[in-house]
Amino acid sequence: MRSRLAEIDATRYAKTRNALTGAVTQLSPYFRHGILTEQDLLAYLNQATDADQATRLIQQLTWRSYFHQVHAAQPEHIWQDAEPYKTGWQAHDYDPTLPDDIAQGQTGIRLIDQLIRSLLKQGYLHNRGRLYLAAYVVHWRRVAWQAGARWFLQHLLDGDIASNNYSWQWVASTFSNKPYIFNLENARTFAGDALDCEHASNACFEATYDQLQAKLFPYQARGTKP
Amino acid sequence: MNQTLYWLHDEHLAPPDEIEEGDRLVYIWDDTYFDTQAWSFKRLAFVYETLCSLECEIFQASTVQAIDELSTQSDISTIVTWQAQDPTLSHLIQATQRRHPKLQVRPNAPLVDLQIKPPVKRFFYYWKRVEKMLTGRQNPRTYRRVK
């Protein structure tokens, strides 16, 4: 398995990792199951790669280590909101159950259904695809992050509870300073051929960030819903 | 009487470096545990295929009962496993250790010990502290949130 490390192209990773078609390593299931360790990758990068090129990959590795250590520091909090939502909505405004159309990949929104199909069929999503899908579930559909996190853990080959749950909270804004949202322009920039961004059903994302903020978080400016 | 039994679990599907001839690699396929996790067939298949590549012994059984049974075998002197971060798995290991105090539960070394204590700070607070340790330099371009 450690021979797979030799396939890593840290330079291409640094340049293209944000794109859904970028040169990501896809090694995360192996880290999740202890087949490879973070130390294996760090040692390989230090030995075989220019330090400057390896920085982005090491940073992603550190995110994982950070989430694990946050979880270790407060294991009883893994399913709890770390902080209040910063969306203007309160926790009880979010549906605790994942709607069936999302679970089945039948939302009718082309790019979302394409991402869900990848999750269900491949057990894998690029990190940006996870962000898009989590943002849609939590902010467009107002579903509690816990329902989405549980769903990802069922299907992702690399699903580990600390990285998964805190990443969902990062999107939701219960473990970050603001909610993560995206618009269609962002998807066009990063999806390449991986998603059909031009389909009419994606219209709910066709807006500026200011427009989306106003639509999704109408009470955000005054703190919470009255 | 000097065999070590390495109890692999889904967060540690690799033989330890110090494994010796005669030691045993064992995985307990616990249906109750997997029912609780509610993983897809694809996830289960990934675990199973990995186990096959390790040529490890697989017992389909309750974890606690299987460790009970294995621990009575005369040629096994030590049982070793590793800490888990998943609460369900971690509780299972702790429950087994309560019945078998000789079970060694080894810690997993973090990439770098960030010494995180509640209340926890944001990632980039820690990244700025460990970046040089991990990469040998500091690069302010890495301090931005993804867009």
Interface residues (C-beta under 8 A of the other chain):
Chain A: M1 N18 P29 R32 H33 G34 I35 E38 Q39 L42 A51 D52 A54 T55 R56 I58 Q59 L61 T62 W63 R64 S65 Y66 H68 Q69 V70 H71 A72 A73 Q74 P75 I78 A82 L120 Q122 G123 R128 L131 R150 L153 Q154 H155 L156 L157 G159 D160 I161 A162 S176 N177 Y180 N186
Chain B: D10 E11 H12 L13 A14 Q37 A38 W39 S40 K42 R43 F46 V47 T50 W82 Q85 D86 P87 S90 N108 A109 P110 L111 V112 D113 L114 I116 K117 P118 V120 R122 F123 Y126 W127 V130 E131 L134 T135 G136 R137 N139 T142 V146 K147
